[in-house]
Amino acid sequence: MEGEKKRIGNEDVTFYYSRERRLSKAPERVQMLHSGAFGRRPGLFRSLVATKSMAFLFLAILMLSATAMVMSFLLQKDSNQNILGNSFTLEAFRFQGATYVAIQKQACSKDAYTGPLEVALSPYLKESPKDYYPIQVQQLTISLKPTEEFRFSVPFEAEKLVVLIKCKDDMVKFTIPVR
């Protein structure tokens, strides 16, 4: 194998690497790639599905995203209801041994109801409604603000809560899990 001789400083150096010679022995596709014949760059979608494994991974990500969106839509439906132009969202959670309820109010229109609001809470019992179970009633006041949040503690433990919200003569019922 004969190399290209160059003088660097005081020494003669022989280079055995020749790019042109190596490319002449390369496959046709490599020579075309080197010459610039493949000028079109792949797009984002082609990059994501270039191989079967990448296409499968991309499909799995799409399916998980769709499942997450559907589940979030279905789970939020139970804890969000409208009454007299206000949308109420409820959430119950435990913190340091106590159960708390958070109520978010969003005004849907400019002439939404403002004034007193009664909230009645009790544990969810699916059997024997004749038994005594505690009920707590909270008196709240809705102001003119477009969004408000109310938080209060509940004096009993339960896995699910039944919440009744009453504005004037209208009433909505929520059944929410305690997280």
C-alpha positions in Angstrom: 0.0 0.0 0.0 1.6 3.2 -1.1 0.9 6.4 0.7 1.2 10.1 0.0 4.4 11.7 1.2 4.5 15.2 2.8 7.1 17.1 4.5 6.1 18.5 7.9 8.8 20.5 9.6 12.1 18.6 9.4 10.6 15.2 8.8 9.1 13.4 5.9 5.6 11.9 6.9 3.8 9.3 4.9 0.0 9.5 4.9 -1.7 6.2 4.1 -5.3 7.5 4.1 -6.8 8.6 0.8 -10.5 9.6 0.9 -10.9 9.4 -2.9 -9.5 5.8 -3.0 -11.7 4.7 -0.1 -14.8 6.3 -1.8 -14.0 4.6 -5.1 -14.3 1.2 -3.3 -17.5 2.1 -1.4 -21.0 1.0 -2.4 -22.9 3.1 -4.9 -25.3 4.5 -2.3 -22.4 5.8 -0.2 -20.9 7.4 -3.3 -24.2 9.1 -4.1 -24.6 10.3 -0.6 -21.1 11.8 -0.7 -21.7 13.5 -4.0 -24.9 15.1 -2.7 -27.4 13.2 -4.9 -29.7 12.8 -1.9 -30.5 16.5 -1.4 -33.9 16.1 0.3 -33.7 15.9 4.1 -36.2 13.7 5.9 -39.0 15.6 7.6 -40.1 15.3 11.3 -42.7 12.5 10.7 -40.2 10.5 8.6 -37.6 10.8 11.4 -40.2 9.6 13.9 -41.1 6.5 11.9 -37.8 5.7 10.2 -37.6 2.2 11.6 -40.3 -0.3 12.8 -39.3 0.1 16.4 -39.5 3.9 16.2 -42.8 3.7 14.5 -44.1 1.4 17.2 -42.8 3.7 20.0 -44.5 6.7 18.2 -47.8 4.8 18.0 -47.5 3.9 21.7 -46.9 7.5 22.7 -50.0 8.6 20.6 -52.2 5.9 22.2 -51.1 6.9 25.7 -51.7 10.5 25.1 -55.2 9.8 23.7 -56.0 7.6 26.7 -54.8 10.3 29.1 -57.0 12.9 27.4 -60.1 10.7 27.4 -59.6 9.7 31.1 -59.1 13.3 32.2 -62.2 14.3 30.3 -64.3 11.5 31.9 -63.0 12.0 35.4 -63.6 15.7 35.5 -67.2 15.4 34.4 -68.4 14.1 37.8 -66.9 17.0 39.8 -67.9 19.9 37.6 -71.5 21.2 37.4 -73.3 24.4 36.6 -75.9 26.2 38.7 -77.4 29.7 38.1 -74.6 30.8 35.7 -71.7 29.5 38.0 -69.6 26.5 37.4 -68.6 24.6 40.5 -65.6 22.2 40.8 -65.2 20.1 44.0 -62.2 18.2 45.3 -61.8 16.4 48.6 -58.4 15.5 50.1 -56.7 14.4 53.3 -53.9 16.4 54.8 -52.3 15.5 58.2 -55.2 13.3 59.3 -58.0 15.8 58.5 -60.3 15.8 55.5 -60.6 19.0 53.5 -63.0 20.1 50.8 -62.0 22.7 48.1 -64.8 24.3 46.0 -63.8 26.4 43.0 -66.4 28.7 41.5 -66.1 30.0 38.0 -68.7 32.6 36.7 -69.9 31.4 33.3 -71.7 34.7 32.5 -71.8 38.3 33.6 -75.3 37.9 35.2 -74.2 34.8 37.3 -75.7 34.4 40.8 -74.1 36.2 43.7 -75.2 35.8 47.3 -75.5 33.2 49.9 -74.6 29.6 49.2 -75.3 26.6 51.4 -73.1 23.5 51.2 -74.2 20.3 53.0 -71.7 17.4 53.3 -72.1 13.9 54.5 -70.2 10.6 54.0 -71.3 8.4 51.1 -73.3 5.4 52.4 -74.5 2.9 49.8 -76.4 0.7 52.3 -79.0 1.3 55.0 -79.9 5.0 54.6 -81.9 4.8 57.9 -78.7 4.8 60.0 -77.5 8.0 61.5 -74.7 9.7 59.6 -73.1 13.1 60.3 -74.1 16.0 58.1 -72.2 19.3 58.1 -73.6 22.5 56.6 -71.4 25.4 55.5 -72.8 28.9 54.8 -70.7 30.6 52.1 -71.2 33.9 50.1 -70.4 34.1 46.4 -69.1 37.6 45.4 -68.8 39.4 42.1 -65.4 38.0 41.4 -65.2 35.7 38.3 -63.3 33.0 40.1 -63.3 32.1 43.8 -62.1 29.2 45.9 -63.4 28.1 49.2 -61.7 25.5 51.5 -62.9 24.0 54.8 -62.4 20.9 56.9 -64.9 18.2 57.5 -65.3 16.7 61.0 -65.6 13.1 59.8 -63.6 10.5 57.9 -65.0 8.9 54.7 -63.8 7.4 51.4 -66.4 9.3 49.4 -68.4 12.4 50.2 -71.9 13.5 49.1 -72.0 17.3 48.7 -75.2 19.3 48.1 -74.8 22.9 46.9 -77.9 25.1 47.1 -78.3 28.6 45.6 -81.7 30.2 46.0 -84.1 27.3 45.0 -81.7 25.4 42.8 -79.6 22.5 44.0 -76.8 20.3 42.6 -75.5 17.0 44.0 -71.8 15.9 43.9 -70.4 12.5 44.9 -66.6 12.9 45.1 -63.8 10.6 46.3 -61.5 11.7 49.0 -57.9 11.5 47.8 
